[in-house]
Amino acid sequence: MGSFFKNIYRNKALLFMVLPGAIWFFFFSYLPLAGTIVAFKEYRFSRHGFWASIVRSEWVGWDNFKFLFSTDDAFTITRNTLLYNIAFIVLGLVFAVLMAIILSELVSRKMSKIYQTGMFLPYFLSWVIVGYFVFSFLSMDRGLLNQILGWFGMERVQWYSDPKYWPYILILVNMWKMIGYNSVVYLASILGIDKSLYEAAMIDGASKWQQIKGITIPMLTPIMTIMTLLAVGKIFYADFGLFYQVPRDSGTLYAVTNVIDTYVYRGLMTTGEIGMSAAAGLYQSVVGFVLVIFSNYIVRRVDRDSSLF
Amino acid sequence: MQLARKESNTRKEPKKRLRTRDFHRISPGWNIVFNLIAGLFAFACVFPFIFVVIISFTDESVLALEGYRLIPSKWSLGAYRYIFESGDTLLRAYGVTIAVTLIGTVVSLVMISLYAYAISRRNFRYRRFFSIFAILTMLFNGGMIPTYMIVAQLLGLKNSIWALVLPLAMNAFYVMILRTFYSTSVPDALIESGKIDGAGEFRIFLRIIVPLSLPGLATIGLFSTLGYWNDWFNALLYIDNPNLVPLQSMLMRIESSMQFIQQNSSNANISMAALQSLPQDTARMAMVVLATLPIIFAYPFFQRYFVQGLTVGAVKE
């Protein structure tokens, strides 16, 4: 015991440095973990604060989960979350790598830089701003898209109340926001490829296309694998802003825009079904945890240095 | 005869290649195609912002007739005049955002850099414990509801500026990036020599680590500045007090109250009156422009450090 205190004393400066961060992790990461037990309770807010609310709420066992999975919502939100994320991962990978190769092959370095600067912009904007951007195109009576439809003599479309367009719109908007950033990631690793490989290929008479196929893409494969696996680890988490701000929280679109995160949020803030949304949250956390561990295990086997832990 | 022709062929070939095909480069035709693809996409990325700027300079009266136009028939500064004349709410929202961004960036930089420094020190006895303590938080997530209960109920931060600052203050991923940065950019021998000279950990951190890790700290600082500036989610959960609403969240609230009035008012006169009390289309777009402008100005820095940040984390201990 004495040596324990001696160690604490000896490390006091460094302990003092980790203290603020450690307290933060405790309150914002570890304590919420304990709070997930509300998924097994009929939660009631108590005036006497957090602990009283938790203790006084009644245990209901798996009831919240039974209710959740007996609704159509559970299927809808799982399907939407998974399918959108799969689309984002696949299309994001293909287009970001293509764009990175294009940017690296442009003859003019200066033009390449200018294009990158443009492509990078959407990444820095919040989903609220992007929501306004999208509205300037899709507004029923003023939007650019309906005007263009008008030039061709076509009917105006009520974009914000017709679900059938939204899978495409959401995928397009997400690609627009993310491809620039991702292609710069890939571009950085293309520029890091050993130049002597290309020189050797040139001496052997390989054309530029053969070089791209035979050198660039194989050299990118590890980072492509890792980025994809890390994204797979997060496949159960949706980007709340995209699914909440861009469709302007339009109720008629919920069938195709409701994902686990928006469902949990609405349970907490609007519909008041805290038990069920806490159950959905825990369901997300557990499956998400398993997927992160699983994908990280594979990343570790591919490339030890790129794994999270 | 055949042999001779072959010889002449092989002799000719390298010459021909040099003239018509350069293996360093794609052919001019493909270069044009590539330029077109990259240029069009880059333009598509910037275009919506330009379009919103145009709308914000459009005269409100022509907007109702012709919608959002690339070249409106009448330009106007009315939206900006409206904002600066009745702009108390906007000004306050700007103030909240600036305050939260400044406080938040400082708080998170201090917390992250100190934590990262401590777990980068080999002589720190609890190094392993605190590394794992941080890394584990990347793997699980209690979710929105327990977090909400803790921030709102246990910590009592509802309608407090700290509800906008604290939830984004720490990030295990940034801690790991910075720890890696320290261990690659500051040689151990330098820290040792500092110790021999009798410097304490804090002095070593301030005098040796910080000056040598400025690019890494700048990267993390910019990440968090951007995170705070663009945050609306925490305001959505924790802020009801109109005096504490940040910029992004205010833009969101205007939009949803517009929709609420349009959808729920049966009496056309009341809804007209209520709608007129809200900023008009052009004014809202002008607010979007004003909320984005600081990012556009800071853009050169962002771009430089973000690209650098991508490579900072790439080297692992």
Interface residues (C-beta under 8 A of the other chain):
Chain A: N7 R10 N11 A13 L14 L15 M17 V18 P20 G21 A22 W24 F25 F27 F28 S29 Y30 L31 P32 L33 A34 G35 T36 V38 F45 G49 F50 W51 S53 I54 M99 I102 L103 E105 L106 V107 S108 M111 S112 I114 Y115 Q116 T117 G118 M119 F120 L121 P122 F124 L125 S126 W127 V128 I129 G131 Y132 F133 V134 F135 S136 F137 S139 D141 R142 G143 L144 N146 Q147 W176 I179 G180 V184 V185 A188 M202 G205 A206 S207 K208 Q211 Y237 F240 G241 Q245 R248 D249 D261 V264 Y265 G267 L268 M269 I274 S277 A278 G281 L282 Q284 S285 G288 F289 V292 I293 D305 S306 L308 F309
Chain B: R21 F23 H24 R25 I26 S27 W30 N31 F34 N35 I37 A38 G39 F41 A42 F43 A44 C45 V46 P48 F49 F51 V52 I55 L63 G67 Y68 R69 L70 V110 M111 I112 L114 Y115 Y117 A118 I119 R121 F124 R125 Y126 F130 F133 A134 I135 L136 T137 M138 L139 F140 N141 G142 G143 M144 I145 P146 T147 Y148 M149 I150 V151 Q153 L154 L155 L166 P167 A169 M170 A172 V175 G200 E201 F202 F205 L226 W229 N230 D231 W232 F233 L236 L237 Q248 S249 L251 M252 E255 S256 Q259 D281 R284 M285 V288 A291 T292 I295 Y299 F302 Q303 F306 V307 L310 T311 K316
